[in-house]
């Protein structure tokens, strides 16, 4: 199914983000279609990561709502919110791996909390998820014993632990060298294509944005609104950046 005809997976309606009396962004209206890579971009401090926090339930909106398949997250009861959160996989900016746990133990955490599987099955599934992101054989390594790019992939494996329908990433390429960043971009696209997941990516890395995004918005700190929105096809005629092609 073409993305333009795909149903909405996430809708953000009239969202206002604020810290006390300070309004960070207002009147955000966004529609994210099933199976697309949707990028949130803008300068530092404009509210990209804060918008992601509103989407995953870490911060309540000052106004507006976030809908998943037509169901309002913030209007649901706690049981409903928990059910929605289990459909999400999140990769935080610095990976947020527990330094005292091995990679397999980090990936196992959501499985232990939500899957109901036994220790043997959890260990095997953690191995499978690490292999999926190219970390076969690194199950017993600690985060400090591997490179930054590998830590990002381990965090991605943990985000994939519960086979989520929606994956959300906060600056996945931040701090990586160009080769590692490109490999991560390619991995994200492979996961989207193989799993059929919907991806939401916060980024200010232009090369990555042009490589992976189907649709993007730009948050403007001056107007405190979405300043621009567009599809991949509208950018590729304007710049010769790897990854551009027919949309």
C-alpha positions in Angstrom: 0.0 0.0 0.0 1.3 3.5 -0.9 2.0 5.6 2.1 -0.4 8.3 0.9 -3.2 5.9 1.0 -2.1 4.2 4.3 -4.3 4.8 7.4 -3.3 7.1 10.2 -1.4 5.4 13.0 -0.8 8.4 15.2 -2.6 11.7 15.2 -1.6 14.8 17.3 -4.4 17.3 17.6 -4.1 20.8 18.9 -1.2 19.9 21.1 0.3 22.6 23.3 3.5 21.9 25.3 4.3 24.0 28.3 6.5 24.1 31.4 4.4 26.0 33.9 3.4 29.3 32.3 6.1 29.0 29.6 4.6 27.7 26.3 7.2 25.8 24.4 5.1 24.9 21.3 1.4 25.4 20.6 -1.3 24.1 18.2 0.6 21.1 16.8 -1.5 19.1 14.4 0.3 16.0 13.0 -0.8 12.9 11.1 1.6 10.0 11.0 0.6 7.2 8.6 1.1 3.5 9.1 4.5 2.2 7.9 6.1 5.6 7.3 9.3 7.1 8.8 8.2 10.4 10.3 10.9 12.9 11.3 10.6 15.7 13.9 13.3 18.3 13.3 14.3 21.8 14.5 17.1 23.6 16.3 18.3 22.7 19.8 15.8 23.6 22.5 12.8 23.9 20.2 10.9 21.0 21.7 11.7 18.0 19.6 12.4 15.7 22.5 9.6 17.2 24.6 7.2 16.3 21.8 8.4 12.8 21.9 7.9 12.7 25.6 4.3 13.8 25.1 3.8 11.0 22.6 5.1 8.2 24.9 3.3 9.4 28.0 6.2 10.9 29.9 4.7 14.4 29.9 1.1 15.5 29.8 0.0 18.2 27.3 -1.1 21.6 28.4 -3.8 21.2 25.8 -4.7 18.9 22.9 -4.3 15.1 22.6 -2.3 12.2 21.1 -4.3 9.5 19.4 -3.1 5.9 18.5 -5.4 4.2 15.9 -8.1 6.7 17.0 -7.7 6.1 20.7 -6.7 9.1 22.9 -3.7 8.3 25.1 -4.3 11.0 27.6 -8.1 10.3 27.9 -7.5 6.6 28.6 -7.5 5.2 32.1 -4.2 3.8 33.5 -4.9 0.3 32.1 -5.6 1.7 28.7 -2.4 3.8 28.8 -0.4 0.7 29.7 -1.9 -1.2 26.8 -1.0 1.6 24.4 2.6 1.9 25.9 3.2 -1.8 25.3 2.7 -1.1 21.6 5.6 1.4 21.6 9.3 0.8 21.4 11.5 3.7 22.5 15.2 4.4 21.9 16.4 7.3 24.0 19.1 9.8 22.9 22.1 8.3 24.8 20.8 4.7 24.6 19.9 4.7 28.4 21.4 1.3 28.9 21.9 0.1 32.4 25.7 0.1 32.8 25.8 -2.7 35.4 23.8 -5.1 33.1 25.0 -7.0 30.1 23.5 -6.2 26.7 21.3 -9.3 26.9 20.2 -8.3 30.4 19.3 -4.8 29.1 17.2 -6.3 26.3 15.6 -8.7 28.7 14.2 -6.0 31.0 10.9 -5.2 29.0 10.5 -9.0 28.5 10.7 -9.7 32.2 8.3 -6.9 33.0 5.6 -7.5 30.3 6.0 -10.8 28.4 5.2 -13.5 31.0 8.0 -15.7 29.5 10.3 -17.8 31.6 14.1 -17.0 32.0 15.2 -19.5 29.3 12.8 -18.1 26.7 13.7 -14.5 27.7 17.4 -15.1 27.3 16.9 -16.7 23.9 14.6 -13.9 22.7 17.2 -11.3 23.9 19.8 -13.1 21.8 17.5 -13.0 18.7 16.9 -9.2 19.1 20.6 -8.5 19.5 21.3 -10.6 16.4 18.7 -8.6 14.5 20.7 -5.4 15.0 24.0 -7.1 14.2 25.2 -7.8 17.8 25.3 -11.6 17.7 28.0 -12.8 20.1 27.9 -9.6 22.2 25.2 -10.8 24.6 27.5 -10.9 27.7 29.3 -7.6 27.1 28.7 -4.6 29.3 27.8 -1.2 27.6 31.2 0.2 28.6 32.9 -2.6 26.6 31.5 -1.7 23.2 31.5 1.3 20.9 29.0 4.1 20.8 27.4 2.8 17.6 27.1 -0.6 19.1 25.4 0.8 22.2 22.9 2.6 20.0 22.1 -0.8 18.3 21.8 -2.5 21.7 19.3 0.2 22.7 17.5 -0.5 19.5 17.4 -4.2 20.3 15.8 -3.4 23.6 13.2 -1.1 21.9 12.3 -4.1 19.7 12.0 -6.6 22.5 8.2 -6.6 22.6 7.7 -6.5 18.8 6.2 -3.0 18.9 4.0 -1.6 16.1 5.5 1.8 16.6 9.2 2.7 17.2 10.2 6.1 18.5 13.8 7.4 18.4 15.4 10.4 20.0 18.4 11.6 18.0 19.6 8.0 17.0 22.6 9.3 15.0 23.8 11.9 17.5 27.5 11.4 18.4 28.1 8.8 15.7 30.8 9.0 13.0 29.4 9.2 9.4 29.9 5.5 8.7 28.2 4.4 11.9 25.4 6.9 11.3 24.8 5.6 7.8 24.7 2.0 9.0 22.1 2.9 11.7 20.0 4.7 9.1 20.1 1.6 6.8 19.2 -0.6 9.8 16.1 1.6 10.6 14.9 1.3 7.1 15.4 -2.4 7.1 13.4 -2.8 10.2 10.6 -0.6 8.8 10.5 -2.7 5.7 10.8 -6.1 7.4 8.6 -5.5 10.4 6.1 -3.1 8.9 6.5 -0.8 11.8 5.8 2.9 11.9 8.9 5.0 12.9 9.0 8.4 14.6 12.5 9.9 14.6 13.7 13.1 16.3 16.8 14.4 14.5 18.7 17.4 13.3 21.1 15.4 11.2 20.3 16.5 7.6 22.0 13.6 5.9 20.0 11.1 8.0 16.8 13.0 7.5 17.1 13.0 3.7 18.1 9.3 3.8 15.2 7.9 5.9 12.3 10.3 6.2 9.1 9.9 4.3 7.5 12.9 6.0 8.9 15.6 8.4 7.9 18.6 10.4 10.1 21.5 11.5 9.5 23.1 14.9 10.1 26.8 15.0 11.1 28.3 18.4 10.3 31.8 17.4 6.6 31.3 16.4 6.4 28.3 18.7 4.5 26.4 16.0 5.2 23.9 13.2 6.8 26.1 10.7 7.1 23.6 7.8 5.9 20.2 6.9 6.6 18.1 3.8 7.2 14.7 2.2 10.4 13.1 1.0 9.5 13.9 -2.6 9.4 17.6 -2.0 12.9 17.7 -0.7 14.7 15.4 -3.1 14.3 17.8 -6.0 16.1 20.5 -4.0 19.2 18.7 -2.8 21.5 15.9 -3.9 21.9 14.0 -0.7 22.2 10.2 -0.4 19.0 8.4 0.0 17.0 10.7 -2.2 14.9 9.1 -4.8 11.3 8.7 -6.0 8.8 8.9 -3.1 
